[in-house]
């Protein structure tokens, strides 16, 4: 019996072996994507520690080169994380910095195609702007600027290596490291952001990594490149930078491409990278990750947007329903519960909206909306859904609220979390506990329930922007400079 179990355990770790049914079983024991096995922020089979510090319950701590706020993911005995490493190699000219091609893992045919695309970009950028153009340095729809903004840093002048790391879960040692692209980014990012903000995702056979404007890449779990896809250059509002992670369901990899140019959502063939469908979106810059969920008899792709929350048919890209009212700069990923899709935003007009997955057409301001709230919702982080309760903070502040996910009724109403100021990391949960981490390196462990009850307060010496991954009795935390494995 023991030998049989060990054999099965080894089998599902081998790339190319997992069936869809086996993946559904095994994913509950892993953290294979942004927001965990069920896209709720919850590890249903895990039991990580409640207490730790730099000297307590740290199984290992290893430096991560470069900079990134992409959350780690875990499959079996491997951890995958993305980073962007600034090199000493400067761009030869401003034009080189603006249109530098990928330089690694690119075939001669792909390089020629991209160089042809670069020529077209240069020609397009020389055209007069009329307020609706997509050329860099101009403006998108309306009066929204893009490129270098007052919130973004200086225009990058050095090449960056866009790197995928695979680490051993037991020791933290690097198993393999691949440079997916080496390029001078065409735009900057917010001072608290990074050029590696999107989290990778795996189906147990392949690893998918999006570096946004630098390309989308598929590797097997041994680090061999399978395919790559160039979706163009984003033009992000105010120089905030990019951050939407890919979503995966079956043979489709979905990417939300909202920016100041022509926004769209696209489904790629997960095995080849070829486009299955592409649907235009009337949206400006957003940073949310699509939620893929079964509902009303079909598989839906739910997206947040400043103009509309929308659902698309995964099979065709057809719009199923839409709903306005979310507000500007949506970042949080939607979450699903009991036939509802719940989206939140917390920029200038905080809002939370629950839409039945059975909806059709435009239901803005209609009685088809299940519930709405207009206060205390998060700006940067995504709520965690545990046992029918949504937990979140107000804007970027350490002010906790929770609501009943079925009806929107407030449970915990704006209670301050001590020893915290700014929260970018999304909360996670396991075994009746909710974990909130802050940019100060503080993590509060809360007991699930109708009142704020702090079980433990833990401190690390680094800023925490990425969201932790929880697997078994371990928590993987990415700090500003190190990756931690927290375990008793």
C-alpha positions in Angstrom: 0.0 0.0 0.0 2.8 2.4 0.9 4.7 1.5 -2.3 1.6 2.1 -4.3 1.0 5.5 -2.7 4.6 6.5 -3.4 4.3 5.5 -7.0 1.2 7.5 -7.5 2.8 10.5 -5.8 5.7 10.3 -8.2 3.5 9.8 -11.2 1.6 13.1 -10.8 4.8 15.0 -10.6 6.0 13.9 -14.0 5.2 16.5 -16.7 2.7 15.2 -19.3 1.1 12.5 -17.1 -1.7 14.2 -15.2 -5.2 13.8 -16.4 -7.8 16.5 -15.8 -9.5 14.5 -13.1 -6.2 13.8 -11.4 -5.3 17.5 -11.6 -8.5 18.4 -9.9 -7.7 16.1 -7.0 -4.1 17.1 -6.7 -4.6 20.8 -6.9 -6.2 20.9 -3.5 -2.9 19.8 -2.0 -1.0 22.5 -3.9 -1.0 26.2 -4.6 -0.9 26.2 -8.4 -2.1 29.7 -9.2 -2.6 33.2 -7.9 -5.3 32.9 -5.1 -4.7 29.2 -4.6 -6.3 25.9 -5.5 -9.9 27.2 -5.7 -9.2 30.8 -6.6 -10.5 31.9 -3.1 -7.3 32.5 -1.3 -7.9 29.4 0.8 -5.8 26.2 1.2 -8.6 23.7 2.2 -6.2 20.9 3.3 -3.4 22.9 4.8 -2.4 23.8 8.4 0.5 26.2 8.5 2.0 27.7 11.7 0.4 30.6 13.5 3.6 32.0 14.9 7.0 32.9 13.4 9.7 35.5 13.3 13.1 35.9 11.7 14.4 33.4 14.3 11.4 31.2 14.9 9.7 28.6 12.6 11.7 29.5 9.6 12.5 26.3 7.7 14.7 28.2 5.2 15.2 31.7 3.9 16.9 32.3 0.5 17.6 35.5 -1.5 15.7 36.1 -4.7 17.7 38.1 -7.3 16.2 41.2 -8.9 12.8 42.5 -7.9 9.3 41.3 -8.2 6.0 41.2 -6.5 4.6 38.1 -8.2 3.3 35.7 -5.7 5.0 32.2 -5.6 3.1 29.1 -6.6 3.8 25.5 -5.5 3.3 22.2 -7.2 4.6 19.1 -5.4 8.2 19.6 -4.3 8.7 22.7 -6.4 8.2 26.4 -6.0 8.0 28.7 -9.0 8.5 32.5 -8.8 9.1 35.3 -11.3 11.5 38.2 -11.0 13.0 41.0 -13.1 16.8 41.6 -12.8 18.3 44.9 -13.8 21.5 44.4 -15.7 24.5 46.7 -16.2 23.9 46.7 -19.9 22.5 50.1 -21.0 20.4 50.8 -24.1 22.6 52.1 -26.9 20.0 54.7 -27.9 16.6 55.8 -26.7 15.0 54.1 -29.7 16.7 50.8 -28.7 15.2 51.2 -25.2 11.8 51.8 -26.7 11.6 48.8 -29.1 14.3 46.3 -28.0 13.2 42.8 -29.0 13.3 39.6 -26.9 16.9 38.2 -27.0 16.7 34.8 -25.5 14.7 31.7 -26.3 13.6 33.2 -29.6 13.9 31.4 -33.0 15.3 33.1 -36.1 11.8 33.1 -37.6 10.3 34.6 -34.5 13.0 37.3 -34.4 12.4 38.2 -38.0 8.7 38.5 -37.4 9.3 40.7 -34.4 11.7 42.9 -36.2 9.1 43.5 -38.9 6.6 44.4 -36.2 9.2 46.8 -34.7 9.4 48.6 -38.1 5.6 48.9 -38.2 5.6 50.3 -34.6 8.2 52.9 -35.5 6.2 54.0 -38.6 3.0 54.2 -36.5 4.7 56.3 -33.8 5.7 58.9 -36.4 2.1 59.6 -37.3 0.4 62.7 -36.0 -1.7 62.1 -32.8 -5.3 63.0 -32.7 -6.1 62.1 -29.1 -7.1 58.5 -30.0 -3.8 57.1 -31.2 -1.8 54.3 -29.5 1.7 55.8 -30.1 3.9 56.0 -27.0 4.0 59.5 -25.5 0.5 60.3 -26.8 -2.9 59.8 -25.1 -5.4 57.1 -25.1 -9.2 57.5 -25.1 -10.4 60.7 -23.6 -7.9 62.6 -21.6 -6.1 59.6 -20.0 -2.3 59.8 -20.3 -0.1 56.8 -20.5 3.6 56.0 -20.4 5.7 58.0 -18.0 3.4 59.5 -15.5 3.8 61.2 -12.2 3.4 57.9 -10.3 5.8 56.0 -12.5 9.6 56.1 -12.3 12.1 57.3 -14.8 12.1 55.7 -18.3 14.2 52.6 -18.0 17.5 52.8 -19.7 19.0 49.4 -18.9 18.2 45.9 -20.1 16.3 43.7 -17.6 16.4 39.9 -17.5 12.8 38.5 -17.0 13.5 35.3 -15.1 11.5 32.2 -14.1 12.9 30.5 -11.0 12.2 26.9 -9.8 13.2 26.2 -6.2 13.3 23.0 -4.2 10.5 23.2 -1.6 12.5 21.2 1.0 15.7 23.3 0.9 14.9 26.5 -1.0 17.8 25.8 -3.4 17.4 26.8 -7.1 16.7 23.7 -9.3 16.6 25.7 -12.5 16.6 29.3 -13.7 15.5 30.5 -17.1 15.7 34.0 -18.7 12.5 34.2 -20.7 13.4 37.6 -22.2 16.1 40.3 -21.9 14.8 43.7 -23.0 14.7 47.4 -22.0 11.1 48.0 -20.8 9.3 50.5 -22.9 7.6 52.0 -19.8 8.3 52.4 -16.1 6.2 51.2 -13.1 4.9 52.6 -9.8 7.6 53.0 -7.2 5.9 50.2 -5.1 5.5 47.9 -8.1 7.9 45.8 -10.2 8.4 44.5 -13.8 7.5 41.0 -12.5 4.1 41.5 -10.8 2.0 38.8 -12.5 2.0 35.4 -10.8 2.7 32.2 -12.8 0.3 29.3 -13.1 0.7 25.5 -13.6 -1.6 22.6 -14.6 0.9 20.1 -13.2 2.3 19.5 -16.7 3.4 23.0 -17.8 4.3 26.3 -16.2 2.8 29.5 -17.7 4.4 32.8 -17.0 3.3 36.3 -18.2 5.7 39.2 -18.2 3.0 41.3 -19.9 4.6 43.4 -22.7 7.7 41.2 -22.6 5.7 38.2 -23.6 3.8 35.1 -22.4 5.9 31.9 -21.9 5.2 28.2 -21.5 7.8 25.9 -19.9 7.6 22.3 -18.9 8.3 21.7 -15.2 11.9 20.8 -16.1 12.4 24.3 -17.5 12.3 23.6 -21.2 10.6 26.3 -23.3 7.5 25.0 -25.1 6.2 28.2 -26.7 6.1 32.0 -26.3 3.6 34.6 -27.4 4.0 38.4 -28.0 0.8 40.3 -27.4 2.3 43.7 -28.0 3.1 46.6 -25.7 0.8 47.8 -23.1 0.4 51.6 -22.4 -0.5 51.8 -18.7 -2.1 54.8 -17.2 0.1 57.1 -15.1 3.1 54.8 -15.5 1.7 52.4 -12.8 3.1 49.3 -14.5 1.5 46.0 -15.4 0.2 43.3 -13.2 -2.6 41.0 -14.5 -1.9 37.3 -14.0 -3.0 34.6 -16.5 -5.9 32.3 -15.8 -6.0 28.7 -16.9 -8.9 26.2 -17.5 -8.4 23.0 -19.4 -6.7 23.8 -22.8 -7.2 27.6 -22.6 -4.9 30.2 -21.1 -6.8 33.5 -20.7 -5.1 36.9 -20.4 -6.8 40.3 -19.7 -5.1 43.0 -21.7 -6.6 46.3 -20.4 -4.6 49.4 -21.1 -4.8 52.9 -22.6 -4.6 51.5 -26.1 -7.0 48.9 -27.6 -7.9 46.7 -24.7 -9.0 43.0 -25.2 -9.3 39.6 -23.6 -7.7 36.7 -25.3 -7.7 32.9 -24.9 -4.6 31.0 -26.0 -4.2 27.3 -26.7 -2.4 26.2 -23.6 -0.3 23.6 -25.6 0.7 25.8 -28.6 0.2 29.5 -27.7 -2.1 30.0 -30.7 -5.1 32.3 -30.3 -8.4 30.5 -29.7 -10.3 33.8 -29.6 -9.9 37.5 -28.9 -12.6 39.9 -27.8 -12.3 43.7 -27.7 -12.9 45.5 -24.3 -14.1 49.0 -23.7 -11.7 49.5 -20.8 -8.7 51.5 -19.8 -5.8 50.3 -17.5 -6.8 47.6 -15.0 -4.7 45.1 -13.1 -7.1 42.3 -12.2 -6.8 38.7 -13.1 -9.7 36.9 -14.8 -11.7 34.4 -12.7 -12.8 31.3 -14.6 -15.8 29.5 -13.0 -18.6 27.1 -13.9 -22.0 28.8 -13.8 -25.4 28.7 -15.4 -24.5 25.6 -17.5 -21.3 26.9 -19.0 -17.7 28.0 -18.1 -17.5 31.7 -17.6 -14.5 34.1 -17.6 -15.4 36.9 -15.2 -13.4 40.2 -15.3 -13.3 43.5 -13.4 -13.2 46.8 -15.2 -13.7 50.5 -14.6 -16.6 50.6 -17.1 -18.1 47.1 -16.5 -17.7 43.8 -14.7 -18.1 41.4 -17.5 -18.5 37.6 -18.1 -17.4 35.9 -21.3 -18.1 32.4 -22.5 -14.8 30.5 -22.2 -15.5 28.4 -25.3 -16.1 31.4 -27.7 -15.2 34.7 -26.0 -18.8 35.8 -26.4 -20.0 38.4 -23.9 -22.6 36.8 -21.5 -23.4 39.6 -19.1 -22.0 42.9 -17.9 -22.6 45.3 -15.0 -21.4 48.8 -14.3 -20.7 50.5 -11.0 -17.3 49.2 -9.9 -15.3 52.4 -10.1 -11.8 53.3 -11.4 -8.5 51.4 -11.3 -9.8 48.0 -10.4 -7.1 45.6 -9.2 -8.7 42.9 -7.1 -9.6 39.6 -8.8 -13.3 38.6 -8.7 -14.3 35.7 -6.5 -17.2 33.2 -6.9 -19.6 31.9 -4.3 -22.9 30.0 -4.5 -23.8 31.1 -8.0 -22.5 34.7 -7.6 -19.5 36.5 -9.0 -18.3 39.2 -6.6 -16.1 42.0 -7.7 -14.7 44.9 -5.6 -12.7 48.1 -6.0 -11.4 50.6 -3.6 -9.9 53.6 -5.4 -11.9 56.8 -5.5 -15.4 55.2 -5.4 -15.3 52.1 -3.3 -17.7 49.4 -4.3 -18.5 45.7 -4.0 -21.0 44.1 -6.4 -22.4 40.6 -6.5 -23.8 39.4 -9.9 -25.6 36.1 -10.4 -23.7 33.9 -12.9 -27.1 33.3 -14.5 -27.4 36.9 -15.6 -27.7 37.9 -19.2 -27.0 41.2 -21.0 -26.4 44.5 -19.2 -27.8 44.5 -15.7 -26.3 47.8 -14.5 -28.5 49.5 -11.8 -31.1 46.7 -12.1 -32.8 44.5 -9.6 -30.8 41.6 -11.1 -27.8 42.6 -9.0 -27.7 40.3 -5.9 -26.1 42.9 -3.5 -23.9 46.0 -3.4 -21.8 47.8 -0.9 -20.2 51.2 -1.2 -17.6 51.4 1.6 -14.5 49.8 3.1 -13.5 47.8 0.0 -9.9 47.1 -1.0 -7.9 49.0 -3.6 -4.8 46.7 -4.2 -5.5 43.4 -2.4 -8.1 40.8 -3.3 -10.5 39.5 -0.6 -10.2 36.0 0.8 -13.4 33.9 0.8 -13.6 31.5 3.8 -16.7 29.5 4.7 -19.0 32.0 3.0 -17.4 35.1 4.5 -15.4 37.7 2.6 -12.5 39.3 4.5 -10.8 42.4 3.2 -9.2 45.8 4.1 -10.2 49.3 3.3 -8.4 50.8 0.3 -4.7 50.1 1.2 -5.2 50.6 4.9 -5.1 48.1 7.7 -8.8 48.5 8.5 -10.5 45.1 8.4 -14.1 44.4 7.3 -15.9 41.2 6.5 -19.3 40.5 4.8 -21.6 37.6 4.2 -20.8 36.6 0.7 -24.4 35.5 0.0 -26.2 38.7 0.9 -23.5 41.4 1.4 -24.5 41.9 5.1 -21.6 43.4 7.1 -20.2 41.1 9.8 -17.0 42.9 10.9 -17.3 46.7 10.3 -14.0 48.5 9.8 -11.8 47.4 12.7 -8.2 48.6 12.7 -5.5 46.0 12.6 -2.7 47.1 15.0 1.0 47.3 14.0 0.1 47.7 10.4 -0.3 50.6 8.0 -0.3 49.7 4.4 -1.6 46.4 2.9 -0.9 45.4 -0.7 -0.6 41.6 -0.2 -3.9 39.7 -0.5 -5.0 37.7 2.6 -5.0 33.9 2.6 -6.6 31.3 4.8 -6.3 27.8 6.1 -7.8 25.7 9.0 -10.1 28.4 10.4 -7.4 31.1 10.3 -7.1 34.2 8.1 -3.6 35.7 7.4 -3.2 39.4 6.6 0.3 40.6 5.8 1.5 44.3 5.4 4.2 46.3 3.8 5.8 46.7 7.2 6.5 42.9 7.3 3.7 42.3 9.9 1.3 39.3 9.6 -1.7 39.0 11.7 -3.3 35.6 12.1 -7.1 36.0 12.7 -9.6 33.5 13.9 -12.5 33.0 11.4 -15.6 34.4 13.0 -18.0 37.3 13.6 -15.5 39.3 15.7 -12.0 40.5 15.2 -9.9 38.1 17.2 -6.1 38.1 16.6 -4.5 34.8 17.4 -0.9 35.9 16.7 1.1 38.8 15.4 4.3 38.0 13.5 7.1 40.2 12.2 9.6 39.7 9.4 12.4 42.2 8.4 11.1 42.8 4.9 8.2 44.5 3.0 5.6 42.0 2.0 3.6 42.8 -1.2 3.2 39.4 -2.7 0.6 37.1 -1.4 1.7 33.9 0.5 1.2 30.4 -0.8 0.0 27.8 1.7 0.8 24.1 1.2 0.5 21.3 3.8 2.1 22.6 7.0 4.1 25.3 5.3 3.6 28.9 4.2 5.8 30.3 1.4 6.2 34.1 1.8 7.9 36.4 -0.7 9.5 39.4 0.9 11.2 42.3 -0.9 14.5 40.4 -1.1 14.0 36.9 0.2 11.7 33.9 -0.1 10.8 32.3 3.3 9.5 28.9 4.0 7.6 29.1 7.3 7.1 25.8 9.1 7.2 24.5 12.7 
